[in-house]
Amino acid sequence: QLAHHAADLKGKNLQSTDLQSFLKQVAESNPALSIVSILDRSGTIIAVYPDTYAGYIGTNVRDQALVSSVIRDPVPGMSEYIKSAEGEYAINIIYPVYSSSLSVTGYLSVLLNPALLIQSSVQSLVQEGRNILVTQPDGSLLGQVLTAPGAIRQNQYEKIQINEIAASPVSSYPAGYDMLQLSEAVSSGEERHQVFWNTVSLHSTPWRVLVF
């Protein structure tokens, strides 16, 4: 979706085009998206949606790791779970925007809540008695779909670390299974579960999908 939205900006003058209706369209394309912005070639925010974040227009965010990486090498990029300037934990995805002659004119940047993205993506895959967790390789919980609702409480304002997963072979092997203690965030006591996992990746950023 974001690749198509970035392509829609090709050849447009980002400095003079009224971008608010476009940013609103992008934001409403997926409920997981929380903030959509346009950066110029220097990494300065020149447009943002929702309007409540208009105070960030003119802020240069090139010191953020993903922004500097995409400016240095203009290919789409995705961050790990970061705490944004607005105080939310989120995933940042950035796409370069090109002129008609294929020079970079700026960047389309979105912040998304991975828990909402995962919920909408894997809900239909959950079978009776199975649960799905999605984490970073370090054990940071990005989202989950559980057959016992409410077992994990998570929103965009907190970061949950599942240390047993971070310390397990999940960190070393892209796919496999093991008996793991999933920590009090998932189940009480010292109970261990047989957990199967695989790895998915977008823009070289890996996520672990665990089923137990």
Secondary structure, DSSP 8 states (H G I E B T S, - for coil): -HHHHHHHTTT--TTTS--HHHHHHHHTT-TTEEEEEEEETTSBEEEEESGGGGGGTT-B-TTSHHHHHHHHS-S-EE--SEE-TTS-EEEEEEEEEE-TTS-EEEEEEEEE-HHHHHHHHHGGG--TT--EEEE-TT-BEEEEE-SSTTSS---TT---B-HHHHTSGGGT-SSEEEEEE--TTTSSTT-EEEEEEEEEEETTEEEEEEE-
